[in-house]
């Protein structure tokens, strides 16, 4: 098997593959012929640089077409693509270089300069020369004949509960994305799909261009940091039909911008952490489009989702049902996945052996309704035990976020002499922080009363702290573990 032969060469070469908007706002349409030719040329340069089948190639490129082309060149020759988030620090990069021993790094000079010495590099000027048909070029690499279990991709976990770990995915992971592409992502042939995730995260590796192509859609790439003021403007101008964003981005749009109509938008999807009902309702009311939540891990790929055609109203906040064919079970509140039923299950960690068990323990707590729809309750480590009650933070956070003054919220356990622990809310307000004193006391009491109305009284936050921002991973997940460490 080979992704180039199995996917790219199936399309007419004149077909639009990617619409790319660079950091200066310049727009360019790239057809499959362009991507095929450029990745062919780059594979020759990589081969001349000593890259061989099975070698890791570190990619330090933003949401630019060169990122896609480098990924395709790796897939062609059987090298292991290792896309990294451009926001990684020199320390992060040094750790990853030490663990992966890349044969080559391809990237923008501003990112490559942060690498430790000794890593062979190609920058954007080198790629431009490789793409120049008027120059003599090295002989391209042949399309490797690969086995389903051969390594294809390295992705690091977000580190939301500990140190990030390198995850190796096999070649079968690439084409295995067809399951979630059809039954959760949900793009249609001829549509334009925009997954806003930065390179380096599992969501971008599977949904920035792979899932759109598997659905017959065109992918949109926009280079640049998230900007609430321009995100929906771009979606309107480009006539985006499907928008895939992180929950944090949906929340920020709902709280910081005026949502309006999106005439061409047909579907919105989100995954990474539970999305609160307030945000889903806000988008439904303003755009007429609901946000379909989903769930997966770096190790598993997509596992559950609100499928196209599922009724979301009344199920806001649900992460949907297991995708067709994937078997799950709930043991003591924890979601477990039957590994051999998941077509995108990982091969192994960089420093470990393949998973030998039957059921993968996600460490995520869920509840299930009578129709099989799941709802995320938090991580095992995040559960708050108070006076004999086990309280999932997500339900508390959803109640907090439904208050009109709250922009972001996290619920954690705080030590208590009588109850063992109590719920503490750490809150970012939509407006500026209140002055200490009566104003703060009144707002705290108001939010606590609101939570007692929205959820069981024993779950309300007995302690409330207002902060300027919450600690997050670079993928936007709230680091409750960091909040707990601060409290300690």
VOPA-283510 format. One line per 8 residues: their letters; for each residue x, y, z of C-alpha. Coordinates in steps of 0.02 Angstrom, whole numbers, plus 32768, in hexadecimal, padded with zeros to 4 digits. Each point is the difference from the previous one (the first is absolute). Example, Ala and Ser with C-alpha at 12.3 -4.5 7.8 and 13.67 -1.06 7.14 Angstrom:
// residues 2
AS	8267,7F1F,8186  8045,80AC,7FDF
***
This chain:
// residues 488
XXXXXXXX	8000,8000,8000  8032,80B5,7FEA  7F9A,809D,8022  803D,8050,7F5E  7FC2,7F71,7F94  7F67,7FD6,8068  7FBD,80B1,8015  805B,8088,7F9F
XXXXXXXX	8008,7FA6,7F59  7F46,7FD7,8008  7FD2,80B6,7FE1  8007,805B,7F59  80A0,8064,8009  7FA0,809D,7FCE  7F92,7FF1,809B  8013,8084,8088
XXXXXXXX	8055,7FB4,8098  802D,8091,8072  7FD8,80B8,8008  808D,8052,8062  7FFF,80AF,804B  80AB,8038,803C  802C,8072,8092  7FF4,8098,7F8D
XXXXXXXX	7F50,7FD2,7FCA  8033,7FC4,7F52  7F91,7F76,7FBC  8037,7F73,7F8E  7FA6,7F66,7FBF  8068,7F60,7FF8  7FC4,7F70,7F94  8030,7F4B,801A
XXXXXXXX	8079,800E,7F6E  805D,808A,805D  800B,7F9C,80A1  8034,7F62,7FA5  808B,8056,7F9F  8042,8064,8094  8000,7F6B,8076  8055,7F98,7F79
XXXXXXXX	808B,8081,7FF0  8013,8013,80BC  800E,7F44,8015  809A,8005,7F8E  8050,808A,8068  7FDA,7FA3,80A1  804B,7F62,7FB6  809C,8062,7FD0
XXXXXXXX	8009,803E,80B4  800C,7F4D,803C  7F4A,7FE1,8033  7FCE,7F4B,7FED  7F65,7F98,801C  7FD7,7FFA,80B9  8062,809E,802C  7FA9,8089,8062
XXXXXXXX	7FEF,80A9,7FA9  7FDA,8090,8077  7F8C,8083,7FB5  7FFF,80B0,8048  7F8A,805D,7F8E  7F62,8062,8025  7F5C,7FE8,7FA3  8056,8015,7F59
XXXXXXXX	7FFA,7F97,7F63  80B6,7FCC,801F  7FC3,7FA0,8099  7F88,7F9A,7F95  8082,7FE3,7F79  8082,7FC4,807E  7F84,7F88,804E  7FD8,7FBA,7F53
XXXXXXXX	80B9,7FEE,7FD6  8016,7F9A,809F  7F6A,7F93,7FD8  8045,7FE3,7F51  80AB,7FC1,8034  7FCB,7FA9,80A2  8055,807C,8073  7FA9,8022,80A6
XXXXXXXX	7FAF,80AC,8000  8019,805B,80A3  7FA1,80A6,7FFC  8022,8072,8095  7F9E,8091,8045  805A,80A2,7FD1  7FE5,8042,80B1  8075,7F7F,804F
XXXXXXXX	808C,8048,8069  80B9,7FD4,7FE5  7FF2,7F8B,8095  7F68,7FA9,7FB4  805C,7FEC,7F5C  809D,7FBE,8052  7F99,7F7B,8059  7FAE,7FCB,7F5D
XXXXXXXX	80A4,7FFC,7FA0  804C,7F93,8087  7F6D,7F87,7FFD  7FE5,7FF4,7F43  80B0,801A,7FB9  7FBE,804F,7F5F  8063,7FE6,7F61  7FC8,80AB,7FC4
XXXXXXXX	7F9F,8099,8038  7F99,8062,7F81  7FBF,80A8,8036  7FFB,80BC,8005  80A4,8050,8033  7FB4,8054,8099  7FD1,7F54,8045  8098,7FA0,7FC4
XXXXXXXX	8072,807A,805C  7FBB,7FBF,80A6  803A,7F4E,7FDD  809A,7FB8,8057  809B,7FFA,7F94  8023,7F67,7F96  7F55,7FE9,7FAF  800A,800A,7F40
XXXXXXXX	7F83,8081,7FC2  7FA4,803D,7F65  7FB0,80AC,800A  7F7D,8051,7F90  8084,8040,7F87  803F,7F4E,7FE9  7F4F,7FC6,7FDD  7FE4,808C,7F84
XXXXXXXX	809A,7FC7,7F9F  7FC1,7F4C,8006  7F5C,803B,7FB4  8055,8062,7F73  7FEC,7F99,7F62  8085,8068,7FA6  8088,7FC0,8074  8053,7F56,7FFC
XXXXXXXX	7FB1,7F97,8088  8032,7F5E,8057  7FA9,7F62,7FC6  7F59,7FEF,805D  7FE3,7F72,8078  7F98,7F6E,7FC5  7F54,7FE5,8048  8027,7F85,808C
XXXXXXXX	7F9F,7F5E,800E  7FCD,8009,80B6  7FAC,7F89,8078  7F6A,8038,8068  8068,7FF1,809F  8094,8066,7FC2  8017,80A5,805E  7FB5,809A,7FAD
XXXXXXXX	7FEE,8089,8081  803E,803C,80A9  7F8D,806E,8067  801C,8038,80B2  7F75,8001,8080  7FCB,80A9,8044  8045,7FE1,80AE  7F5D,8034,8054
XXXXXXXX	801D,7F84,808F  80BE,7FEB,7FFC  8097,8008,7F8F  7FD9,7FF4,7F45  8022,7F55,7FB4  802F,7FD7,7F4E  7F7F,7F90,7FAA  8028,7F9C,7F63
XXXXXXXX	7F74,7FE0,7F84  800A,7F82,7F73  7FD9,8015,7F47  7F54,7FB7,801F  7FDA,8099,806D  7FFE,806F,7F65  7F7C,7FA4,7F9B  7FAA,7FC8,80A0
XXXXXXXX	7FC8,80B5,8014  7F74,7FDC,7F85  7F95,7FC3,8092  7FFF,80A5,805F  8007,8065,7F5F  7F59,7FB8,7FC9  7FAA,7FE4,80A7  8037,8099,8065
XXXXXXXX	8063,8081,7F9D  7F7B,7FF5,7F7A  8040,8066,7F6D  7FAE,7FE1,7F57  804A,7FF6,7F50  8022,80AB,7FB8  7FF6,805A,80A7  8084,806B,8055
XXXXXXXX	8037,7FC2,80AC  8068,8064,807C  8055,7FAB,8093  8055,808C,805F  8074,7F94,806C  80B9,8028,7FF7  807A,7F7E,7FBC  8040,7F8B,8085
XXXXXXXX	7F5A,7FCA,804A  7FA4,7F62,7FD6  7F67,8063,7FC9  8062,805D,7F7B  805C,7F64,7FC7  7F5B,7FAA,7FD8  7F87,808E,7FDA  8061,8091,7FB3
XXXXXXXX	8009,7FA9,7F56  7FF1,7F42,8012  7F4A,7FFB,8037  7FC6,8081,7F80  8054,7FA0,7F73  7FB8,7F5A,803A  7F54,8053,7FF5  8024,804C,7F55
XXXXXXXX	8009,80B1,8046  8080,808C,7FEF  8067,8035,8097  801A,80B4,8039  80A5,802F,8053  8015,80A9,8055  80AB,802F,8044  7FFD,8066,809F
XXXXXXXX	7FCB,8002,80B6  7F49,7FF7,8034  7FAC,80A9,7FF1  7F49,8008,8039  7FE1,809C,7F98  8030,7FB0,7F5A  7FD8,7F47,8015  7F49,800A,7FCB
XXXXXXXX	8026,8088,7F80  8075,7F86,7FA7  7F7E,7F76,800B  7F7F,8071,7FAE  8075,8042,7F79  8040,7F54,7FD1  7F52,7FB2,8009  8038,7F79,8079
XXXXXXXX	7F84,7F70,800C  804D,7FA2,8093  805D,804D,8093  8065,7F95,8079  8040,8061,8097  803D,7FE5,80B1  7F7E,801C,8089  8064,8096,803F
XXXXXXXX	7FF1,8054,7F56  7F44,7FE6,7FFA  7FF2,8046,80B1  8068,8099,7FD8  7F9B,8025,7F65  7F5E,7FF1,8062  803D,8073,808C  806B,807F,7FA3
XXXXXXXX	7FAE,8018,7F56  7F56,8021,7FBA  7FCA,7F5F,7FAE  7FA2,8017,7F5E  7FBF,7F9B,7F70  8074,7F8B,7FA3  7F9C,7FDE,7F61  8071,7F78,7FB9
XXXXXXXX	8023,7FA7,80A5  7FAF,7F55,800C  805C,7FAA,808F  806F,802B,8094  8062,7F81,8065  8069,8009,809E  8069,7F8A,8068  8084,8009,8087
XXXXXXXX	7F95,801E,809A  7F47,800D,8026  7FAB,8095,7FAF  7F7F,8055,806E  7F4B,8012,7FCC  8005,80BF,800A  807B,8009,7F70  7FA2,7F80,7F96
XXXXXXXX	7F5D,805F,801C  8053,80A7,7FD5  803D,7FBE,7F59  7F5A,7FAC,7FDB  7FA0,80A1,8022  8077,806F,7F9C  802E,7F90,7F6D  7F7D,7F78,7FFA
XXXXXXXX	808D,7F7E,8009  801E,7F90,8097  80AC,7FC9,803B  801A,7F44,7FFB  8072,7FCC,808E  8074,7F6A,7FF7  8080,7FA4,8066  80A5,7FA9,7FE4
XXXXXXXX	80B1,7FF8,8040  80A7,8012,7FAC  8017,7F46,801B  7F57,7FCA,7FBB  7FCD,8080,7F7E  7F48,802B,7FFB  7F94,7F88,8068  7F56,8053,8014
XXXXXXXX	7FA1,808F,7FB2  7F5B,8052,7FDD  7FE5,7FBA,7F52  7FB6,805B,7F6B  7F45,7FF2,8017  8005,7FEB,80BD  7F8D,8073,8062  806C,8072,806A
XXXXXXXX	7F78,806B,804F  7FE0,7FBA,80AC  80A8,7FA5,7FFD  8072,8098,8006  80A7,7FD2,804D  7FF6,7F4A,7FCC  8098,7FB6,7FAA  7F8D,7F93,7F99
XXXXXXXX	8000,7F44,7FE8  808F,7F8B,7FD5  8024,8006,7F45  7FC2,7F6A,7F9C  8063,7F63,8026  805E,8048,8096  7FD6,7FA2,809F  8004,805A,80A7
XXXXXXXX	7FCE,7FD8,80B1  7FF2,805F,80A4  8057,7FB5,8099  7FEC,805D,80A6  7FD4,809B,7F9C  809A,7FF6,7F90  7FF1,7FF3,7F43  8061,7F70,7FB5
XXXXXXXX	801D,7FDA,7F48  8017,7F54,7FB2  80A5,801A,7FAA  7FE9,7F8B,7F6C  7F5B,8053,7FCE  8050,80AC,7FF0  804D,8018,7F51  806B,8092,803A
XXXXXXXX	8045,7FB4,80A0  80B7,802A,801B  8093,7F8B,7FE7  8060,802D,809D  804F,808B,8064  80AD,8034,7FC9  804A,7FB7,809E  7F8E,7F6A,8010
XXXXXXXX	7FC0,7F5E,7FB7  7F5D,7FE6,7FA1  7F64,7FF9,806B  7FDF,7F48,8026  7F59,800C,8058  7F50,7FF0,7FBD  7FB2,809C,804B  8056,80A9,7FFF
XXXXXXXX	7FE1,8063,809F  7FE5,80B6,7FD1  7FFF,8045,80B3  7F6C,8069,7FC7  7F60,7FF5,8065  7F5B,7FFE,7FA3  7F47,7FE2,8017  7F8E,7FAE,7F81
XXXXXXXX	7F48,8022,7FE0  7F7E,7F81,7FCA  8023,8022,7F47  80BB,7FE4,8010  8037,80B5,7FFC  8097,8022,806F  8028,8096,8069  80AE,8029,803E
XXXXXXXX	8012,8018,80BD  80BB,8023,800D  80A1,7FA0,8016  8018,7F81,808C  807E,8076,804E  7F86,8092,7FF4  7F72,7FB1,8062  7FD5,805F,809F
XXXXXXXX	7FD3,7F98,8099  7F9C,8069,807A  7FA3,7FBD,8099  7FEE,7F56,7FAD  7FC6,8046,7F58  8064,7FEA,7F60  7FEF,809E,7F99  8039,800E,7F4C
XXXXXXXX	8046,80AC,7FD7  7FAE,800F,7F56  7F4F,800D,8044  8036,8088,807A  805C,805C,7F76  7F68,7FF7,7F8E  7F96,804E,8089  8082,8089,8019
XXXXXXXX	800C,8024,7F46  7F44,8017,7FF4  8010,809A,806F  8003,809D,7F92  809A,8049,8057  806F,7F66,7FEA  8071,7FEB,7F68  8067,7F69,8038
XXXXXXXX	7FFE,7F92,8099  8057,7F6C,8051  7FC6,7F9A,8095  807F,7FAC,8072  8006,7FB2,80AD  8038,806B,8092  802C,7FB3,80AA  7F7A,8010,8087
XXXXXXXX	800D,7FC7,80B4  7F4D,7FC1,800A  7FD7,7FC4,7F51  80AC,7FC3,7FCA  7FF2,806E,7F67  7F8B,8085,7FBD  7FE6,8042,7F52  8065,809A,7FD4
XXXXXXXX	7FD8,8064,7F64  8089,805F,7FA6  7FAC,807D,7F8D  802C,8076,7F73  7F7B,8086,7FED  7FC3,8049,7F5C  8023,80AE,8044  808E,803D,806E
XXXXXXXX	8021,7FB6,80AB  7F96,8049,808C  8051,8068,8088  801F,7F9D,80A0  7F7B,801D,8083  7F44,800B,7FF7  7FF8,7FF9,7F43  8061,7F5D,7FFD
XXXXXXXX	7F99,7FB6,808D  7F5E,802B,7FA6  8038,7FB4,7F5B  803F,7F64,8059  7F5A,7FE9,8059  7FA1,801B,7F5E  8067,7F7D,7FA3  7FF0,7F84,808E
XXXXXXXX	7F43,8016,8004  7FF9,7FE9,7F44  8061,7F5C,800D  7F8B,7FBE,8088  7F70,801D,7F88  8056,7FB3,7F6A  8043,7F61,8052  7FF3,7F9A,80A1
XXXXXXXX	801C,8071,8097  8091,7F98,8043  8060,8025,7F5F  8001,80BC,800D  80AB,8054,8019  8018,8030,80B5  809E,805D,7FD0  800E,8078,7F6D
XXXXXXXX	809C,8053,7FBA  8003,807E,7F72  809A,8001,7F90  803A,8055,7F60  801D,7F5B,7FA5  8000,7F44,8019  809A,7F93,7FE2  7FEC,7F9D,7F60
XXXXXXXX	805D,7F8A,7F91  8033,8044,7F56  7F6A,7FA1,7FB8  7F8B,8067,806E  7FD3,7F81,8087  7FF4,8042,80B1  8089,7FBC,806F  7F9E,7FD8,809E
XXXXXXXX	809A,7FA7,8041  805F,80A5,7FFC  7F74,8055,8061  800A,7F75,8082  80BC,8015,800E  7FEB,80BB,801A  7F81,7FDF,8088  8077,7F88,8057
***
